[in-house]
Amino acid sequence: MPIIVNLDIILAKRKMKSKDLAEIIGITTANLSILKSGKAKAIRFSTLEAICEALECQPSDILEYEEKTK
């Protein structure tokens, strides 16, 4: 998938556990795990906003586009 989720990197930089972030933003740890693994098909802007607020980052810190090689 050409969209890379860098949530693990940001969590490590902030020294925060996934469980703690899930509690702060109000989603289950299972849903956060799906997002972190890149298996999510979509993300709500409200969830993205909550993640950015909790981690004091920008959406571009979490999501990255990687071009497919032909």
N, C-alpha and C positions, 0 to 999 in steps of 0.2 A: 504494500500500500504506500502511495507516495506521501501520505501525511504521517509524520513522525511525532509521537507524543513524548516529550521530555520531562514529564512530571516527576519521575524518579530523581532526575538530576536536580531539579529545583527543590524537591523535598530534602534531599541530602544537603544541599547548600544552606537550607534554612534549619537543618537539624530537627526536622519534624517527621513524625511517623504518619503513615497512611491513615491509621486508625484515628489519630488526632485530627487530621485534616477532614476526614469524613464526618466526624462529630461537629466540627466547626461549621462546615458548609451544609450539613443536614442531608447527607446521602449515606447509603449503606456502604460498608467496606467492600462488599461484593461489587457494587456498581463502580466504585472508585477503582477497584482492581481491573475491571473490564476496560475502563478508560485508560489506565496506566499501561495496560498490555497492548493498546492499539487496536483492540478488537471491537471497540464501540463503533457503531455506524453513524452516530450523531452525538452532538453535545448541545444542550440548551444554553443559550446565551446567559441566562440567569445563573446556571451552574458555573460557566466559565468566569463570569463576573465574580461570583463568590470565591472561586479558587484564586483568582488574581488578587482579590482583596485580602484573603487570608495569608497568601504567600508574598504579598507586596511585590507583584511582578506584572508584566504585560502578557497578553495572549501570545505574542510572538516568542516569549520565553518558554512557553509550554508546547506550542504547536509549531511544527516546521514542515515546509513542503520540500520534498526531494523529487526531482525529475526522474521519470522512468527512463531507463536506457532502452534504446530501440534495437 
